Amino acid sequence: MVKANRRAEARSGSDAGDANGSGADDDVDKLISGLTRFLLLHSAEGAFEVRDTVRAVGRAYGTQAEILAIAEGAVLTIRHPDGRSYHDTVRVGPDLTRLDLVTKAKFLVNRILAGKLSAAAACQELTGLESSREPYPWWLRIIGVTLFAVGFAPGVQQTWREVAAAAVLGAVMGVMFIAADWVLAHSLVVPAEGETGATAAVFVAATVLAFAAGALEQFRNLPPRGVTILAGFFALTVGAVALRGLTLLAGNPRIQGFNNIRDATEETIGLTLGLITGAVAAAAIAAYRRRTRPANEG
């Protein structure tokens, strides 16, 4: 299932003015409204780029489109040359798991701005993007996260054994990415705004990874897990949420910026508590094994 279909969304549209507006104007309204929702859901690039893109597409079809960024969404207003206006409220949780959709959407916008697509044709292409399947199977995503961890490992590891341990932890994190997708319905790449489930997903992933690192340390005599575990966490981009919030605080969408800072703080707390929980669990099991080993041997 496409991840966007699992997101909670609330949209409402109203046509203020001439209720018998032309079909072409209705297509423009539908396109810009759908594009706003699509960009908010998949880009996670902040309100400024979404605003500029929506404005540009509106001008391409002879309308004036404006969005007011709010926490977890936006209010869209489209004004047509004949005085008719259209209003829509779009509410989604930003995501960044489908970079292929981000790229395809940019190509679509470029074709719109070049005057190569009517509003109706652009709507059809946008609908096709929203219903498209993920380009890679789940097992290849696990391999990708593993390679991501291995690629960063030499920056913090000193031996080949540590790099191998980073590969194992990267594979564990890859499995957690898929589990968060399927079971918790939340992304670990850029956790959704305002959703406590995203913080829970980060907590669970951190706990499992810290426990796995502790197990490697105890059973394979690896260096302290505080160093070994770093590469496994490189795939998490909780800091991206904080960076987006700081960027928005520098401009007008301050409410959305504060919302991002709040979410980044909650996710950081979840990450920290997960690390502590996993490390304590691994240490407790190791202590139990040391305490019971003499009795078993005797």
N, C-alpha and C positions, 0 to 999 in steps of 0.2 A: 504494500500500500504506500502511496506517495505520502511523504511525511506531512505535507501541507494539509492533507485531509484529516489528520489527527489533531490539528490545532483548533483551539476554541476560538471561534470568530463570531463577531456580531456586526452586521452591516445593515444599514437602512438607507434607502434612497427616496428622495421626494423631488417632484418637479414643480417648482414655483413659477407661475407665469402661464404662458400659452400651453395648455394641455394638449393641443393638437400640433405640437412641434413636428418638424419634418423627420422622416426616418433617418436621414443622414445625421441630424443633430442627436438623435437617440443613440445611433451607433458611436458617435464621438463620446457621449456621456458614458456609455457602457465601456468603451475602450479605456478612457482615462481612469474611470473608477476601478476597473479590473487591473490596470497597470499599476495604480497606486497600491492596491492590496498586494500585488505580486512583488513589487519592489520592497515594500515594508517587510514582507514575509521572508524573502530570500536574500536580500542584499546585506542587511545588518551594517550598512555603511554610514548610517546617521541620517538625520533629517535634511541636511543641506543638499546632498546629492539627489535624494528623492524629490525634494522640492524643485530643484533646477530641472530635473528630467521631466517632471509633470508639467512645469511651465512651458518647456520647449515643445513638448508634444501638443499641448493645447494651442500654442501659436501656430504650429504646423497645420492645424485644422481650422484656424481662424477664430479660436475662442480664447478666453482668458481664464486659465486654470490656476487656482491657488490652494495650498494645503496649509493647515494649522497643525503642527505636530503636537501631539499630546502623549501622555504616558501610554505606551503599548498601542499606539495607533495614530490616526490623523483625521481631521475634518476637511473634506474636499468641497470646494465651491467652483463651479464652472459657469461662466457668463458668456452667452452667445451674442453675436452682433445684433440680433433682433430684440435684445433685452431680456430674453428668456434665461432663467438661471436653473442650475441643478445643484443639489446638495447631497452629500453622502458622508456617512461616518464609517470609517474603516478601523477595525480593531483586530490586531493580530500580534503574535509574539515573534519578533525577528529571529531568523535562523540563518545559518551559513553552511549548511551541510551539502547543498547542491550548487557547487561552483559552476557546473556545466549550465545550469539554468541562468545564473548571473551572466555568463558569457553570451548565451543565446539571446537573453533579453536586451543586452547592449547592442547586439547586431540588429535586433528587431527595431529598437529605437532609432538606430542610425538609418535604417531603410525608411522609417516613418518620416524622419526629418528631411530625408532626401526626396520626399514626395513620391516614393515608389509604391506605397500601399494606401488603399482607401481605409477608412475607419472600420468598415465591415470586415475587410480582409485581414486587417491587423488584429481584430478581435478573434477571428478564427485561429490565427497563428498563436495568439496568447493563450487561448483555450487549449490548443495542442501542447503548449509548453507545460501548462499546469497539470495535464493528465499524463505527461511523459513518465516513463519508468526510469529508475535510477540506472546510470550507465554501467555500474560495476556491481558484480555479485557480492554477497556478504563476505565470502571467504577472501576475496581480493582486497576488501577494505581492511581486514585484519592484517594481511600482508603489508598493506600500505602503512598502517600505523606502526608495525614492527620496523619497517625500513626507516620510517621517520625517527624512531627512537635510536636505531643503530647509527643513523647519519649524524645525530647530535652527540652520541656517546663519546667519541674521541675528545670532545671539548671538556669533559669532566671525568673521564676514566683514564687510567694509566696503563692497564694491561689488557691483553686479549681476553682473559677470563672475565674481566669486568664488562668488556664490550659484549661478550656472549651473554652475560647476565642481563645487560640492558636489552638485548634482543628478546630474551625470555619475558622480561617485564613489559616490553613493548607489545608482545603478543598477548599478554594478559590484559593490557589496556585496550588492545584492539577488540578482544572478546567483550570487554566492558562497554565499548562503544556500541557494539551490536546489541548487547543485552539492554542497554539504556534505550535504544531505538525500539526494540521489540516489546520489552516488558514494561518499562517505565514510560515509554512514549515521550522521551525527552532527549535532546541532543547534548553531548558532552563537548562539542566543538565550540559553539557559542550558546550557552544556556539561555533559554527564553526569558524575556523580561517578566517580572511580576509573578512567576510561578514557583511555588515552594517545592514542587516536584523536581525542578531543575537542581535546586540545592541538595535535595535528597539523592539525586543521581550522582552528583559530584561526591557526596559523602560516601556512598556505597563504593564508587570506583576507587576513591582514595583508600578506603579501608581494605579492599581486596588487594590493591597493589602493595600497600604497606605490609600486609600479612605475607604476600608472596615474596617480597624482598626479605622479610625476616626469615622465612623458610629457607630461602637460598643461602642466607648467611649461616643459618644453623646447620643445614644438612650438607652444604657444599663448601663451607669454610671460606666464604667470600669476604671481602673487606666490609667495613661497617655499612649498613644499608642506607645511612644518611647520604652517602655518596652514590651508591649503586642505584638508588631509586630515582635519581634526578632525571635520567634519560627517559624513563617510563612516563614521566609527567610532562614531557615537552609537547606532547600532542594536545594537552589541555590548554585552552586559551582564555582562561578566566580574565586575564589582564586585558584582553581585547574589549570586554564589557566596560571595564573601568576607563580605558583610554577613550572609548566612544563617549562615555559620560563626561569626561573632562573636556573633550572637544565641543560637545553640545553646550556645556556650561559657559564656554567662551562666546557663544552666540545667543540667539534669541530663544531656542527651545530649552529653556532652563529646567522646566518641569521634567522633560524627558531625560535631561542630563542627570538631575538628582535621582531619578528612577534608576538609571543605569548604575550610578555610584552605589545606591542601596543594594541592587542585585549583586554587584561585584563583591560588596562586603559580605553579603549572606553566603555567596558561593565560596569566598575565601575562608569563612568560618567553617563551612561544611568540609572544605578540603583539609583544613587544619585538624578538625575533630576526627576526620576519617584517618588521617595519618597516625594520630595518637591512638585511636582505637585499634587499627591494624597492628601497629607496633606492640601495643600492650598484649594483644591476643597472641601474637607470635612469641613474645617473651614468656608469657604464661605457659604456653605449650612446651617451649624449650625447657623451662624450669621443671615442669612436671616430668618430662622425659629424663632429665638428669636425676630427679629424686627417685624415680621408679626403676631406673636401669640397674642399680646394684641388686635390688630384690629379684629382678628377673634373671640376672646372671647367676645369682646364688640359687 
